[in-house]
Amino acid sequence: MTIDLGHYGVWRYFKLFTPEAAAELESLGYGALWLGGSPTADLPVVEDLLAATETLKVGTSIVNIWTAPAGETAESYHRIEQRFPGRFILGIGVGHPEANKPYRSPYEALVEYLDELDAAKVPVAGRMLAALGPKVLKLAADRTAGALPYLTTPKHTEQARTTVGDALLVPEQKLVLDTDPESARATGRSVVDMYLGLRNYTTNLKRLGYTDEDIAKPGSDRLLDALAVHGSAEQVAEQVRAHIEAGADHLALQALGEDYLATLRTLAPLLTQNSR
């Protein structure tokens, strides 16, 4: 591992993070913030979050290569790295084919983007790649610090570890702090639903053994129980730890529900103590 992230961090849409929340999450022991929602090439919010904290790392999860030109993204990376050395990770990816409708192979486009980052001297150790299938997982291990799988399970983490070797492996896990299975699944479905129509995710879920019936909207209970784990704080902590036990270096927690900070405050004593 080239950067110390601790075992647990927080995934959230980048516009919804605040400096005050970042400072509190750092004090609770979380090691990194992961900014979702395809931040633009100027990488907004990142510096404000880093300025509000002392050791917390911030990563993009992810910058979309179709909408953020590599040259501009590289300039932003160097600006942030100069001000906050060793605390920013540039996560990139191809997003969703249904939304982006690329005119060339997404894999080839990723390679070209990485080539441009090389030319702009963005270090391998400072960047990561969204990856699900074996081919892109291997690319992540070969050309970046590691992989950022999204909407996966501990089984995928275990399989991905064999592909990425010693590279960083940072999956995302949704969670709901709710001991009522029906209401917890309803909360999970409200977020998971959008991904069940996207080919890159459904293909990966089928590789993991889920059926067409499982992934048909609104998603089977079996699927929801894996993609948005739920229960008491102790039960949720046990379920998310399964990713670490399966080989993840760090897990990006996406807390669902009305008050994500309350959930993370409750979980922190169970997860972050002695997790580094």
SVG drawing of the C-alpha trace seen along z (x, -y; Angstrom):
<svg xmlns="http://www.w3.org/2000/svg" viewBox="-41 -25 47 43">
<polyline fill="none" stroke="black" stroke-width="0.4" points="0.0,0.0 1.4,-3.4 -0.9,-5.6 -2.3,-5.1 -6.1,-5.1 -7.0,-3.2 -9.5,-0.4 -12.7,-2.6 -13.7,-5.7 -16.9,-7.4 -18.4,-7.5 -20.8,-10.3 -21.9,-12.6 -19.2,-15.2 -21.5,-18.2 -23.0,-16.8 -19.7,-16.8 -19.0,-19.8 -15.8,-20.9 -17.5,-20.6 -18.5,-17.0 -15.0,-16.2 -13.5,-17.4 -16.0,-15.3 -15.4,-12.2 -11.7,-12.5 -12.2,-12.9 -14.3,-9.7 -11.4,-7.8 -12.4,-7.4 -9.4,-7.6 -10.7,-8.9 -13.6,-10.6 -14.6,-9.3 -16.3,-11.9 -18.9,-10.4 -21.0,-12.0 -18.4,-12.6 -16.6,-15.8 -15.5,-18.1 -11.9,-18.4 -11.3,-21.4 -12.0,-19.0 -14.2,-21.2 -14.7,-20.8 -11.4,-18.7 -9.3,-21.5 -11.9,-22.8 -12.3,-19.3 -8.5,-18.8 -8.1,-22.3 -10.6,-21.5 -8.7,-18.3 -5.2,-17.4 -4.5,-13.8 -7.7,-12.7 -7.3,-11.6 -9.7,-12.6 -10.3,-10.7 -12.5,-11.0 -14.8,-8.1 -14.8,-8.8 -13.8,-11.5 -15.5,-10.5 -13.0,-10.3 -15.6,-11.3 -16.5,-14.6 -13.2,-15.6 -10.3,-16.2 -7.1,-14.5 -5.0,-17.6 -7.2,-19.7 -7.6,-17.0 -3.9,-16.6 -3.5,-20.3 -5.9,-20.1 -4.2,-17.1 -0.8,-18.9 -2.5,-22.0 -4.0,-19.9 -0.9,-17.8 1.3,-20.8 -0.9,-22.3 -1.7,-19.0 1.1,-16.5 0.2,-12.9 -3.5,-13.4 -5.3,-13.3 -6.1,-10.3 -7.3,-10.8 -9.9,-8.1 -11.0,-7.9 -13.3,-5.7 -15.6,-5.3 -18.9,-5.8 -22.0,-4.2 -22.1,-3.3 -25.9,-4.0 -25.2,-7.6 -22.0,-8.4 -22.5,-6.6 -18.8,-6.6 -17.8,-6.3 -14.8,-4.1 -13.9,-1.2 -14.1,-2.3 -11.0,-0.2 -9.0,-1.8 -10.2,-5.2 -9.0,-4.4 -5.6,-3.4 -5.4,-6.7 -6.4,-8.7 -3.8,-7.0 -1.2,-7.7 -2.2,-11.4 -1.8,-11.4 1.6,-9.8 2.6,-12.6 1.3,-15.1 3.4,-13.5 0.5,-12.4 2.2,-9.6 0.9,-6.1 0.8,-6.1 -1.6,-9.1 -4.3,-7.6 -6.8,-4.8 -9.2,-3.2 -12.9,-2.2 -12.9,1.5 -15.2,4.5 -14.2,7.1 -10.9,8.9 -9.5,6.9 -10.0,3.5 -8.9,4.8 -5.6,5.8 -5.3,2.5 -5.8,0.8 -3.1,2.9 -0.7,2.3 -1.2,-1.4 -2.5,-2.9 -2.2,-2.5 -5.2,-0.2 -8.9,0.5 -12.2,-1.2 -14.9,1.4 -18.5,0.1 -21.7,2.0 -20.0,5.2 -19.9,7.9 -17.1,9.6 -17.1,12.4 -16.1,9.9 -13.5,8.5 -12.0,11.9 -11.9,12.5 -10.6,9.1 -7.7,9.5 -6.4,12.4 -6.4,10.2 -4.9,7.0 -2.2,8.7 -0.5,6.2 -2.3,3.2 -4.7,1.2 -8.3,2.6 -10.9,0.2 -14.5,1.4 -17.7,-0.5 -20.4,0.8 -23.9,-0.6 -25.3,-0.2 -28.5,-0.9 -28.7,-1.1 -32.2,0.3 -33.2,3.6 -36.5,3.8 -35.6,5.8 -38.5,4.5 -37.9,0.8 -34.1,1.3 -34.5,3.0 -36.8,0.1 -34.1,-2.4 -31.5,-0.3 -33.8,0.1 -34.3,-3.6 -30.6,-3.9 -29.7,-0.5 -32.6,-0.7 -30.9,-3.0 -27.9,-0.6 -30.0,2.4 -30.5,0.9 -26.8,0.4 -25.0,3.1 -21.6,2.9 -23.2,3.5 -25.7,6.2 -23.0,8.1 -20.8,8.1 -23.6,9.2 -24.3,12.1 -20.6,13.1 -21.1,13.2 -24.0,15.7 -27.0,13.5 -29.8,14.4 -31.9,12.3 -34.7,12.6 -32.4,11.2 -31.3,8.2 -34.7,7.4 -36.0,4.2 -36.6,3.6 -34.1,6.3 -34.6,9.4 -34.3,9.4 -31.2,11.6 -29.5,9.0 -30.5,6.1 -29.3,7.8 -25.8,8.0 -25.6,4.6 -27.1,2.6 -26.3,4.4 -28.5,3.7 -29.3,4.4 -28.1,3.2 -24.8,1.4 -23.1,4.6 -24.6,6.6 -23.7,3.9 -20.1,3.7 -19.8,7.5 -21.0,7.4 -18.8,4.6 -15.8,6.2 -16.3,9.1 -14.8,7.0 -11.6,6.4 -11.4,10.1 -11.9,10.9 -8.9,8.8 -9.9,5.2 -7.3,2.7 -9.9,0.1 -13.7,-0.1 -15.7,-3.1 -18.9,-3.2 -22.0,-4.7 -24.4,-5.2 -28.0,-5.4 -30.9,-7.0 -31.9,-10.5 -28.8,-11.2 -25.6,-9.6 -23.5,-11.3 -25.6,-9.8 -25.1,-6.3 -21.3,-6.8 -21.1,-8.2 -22.8,-5.0 -20.6,-2.7 -17.3,-4.4 -16.5,-2.8 -17.1,0.6 -15.0,0.0 -12.3,-2.6 -10.7,-1.8 -7.4,0.0 -8.3,0.2 -5.1,-1.4"/>
</svg>
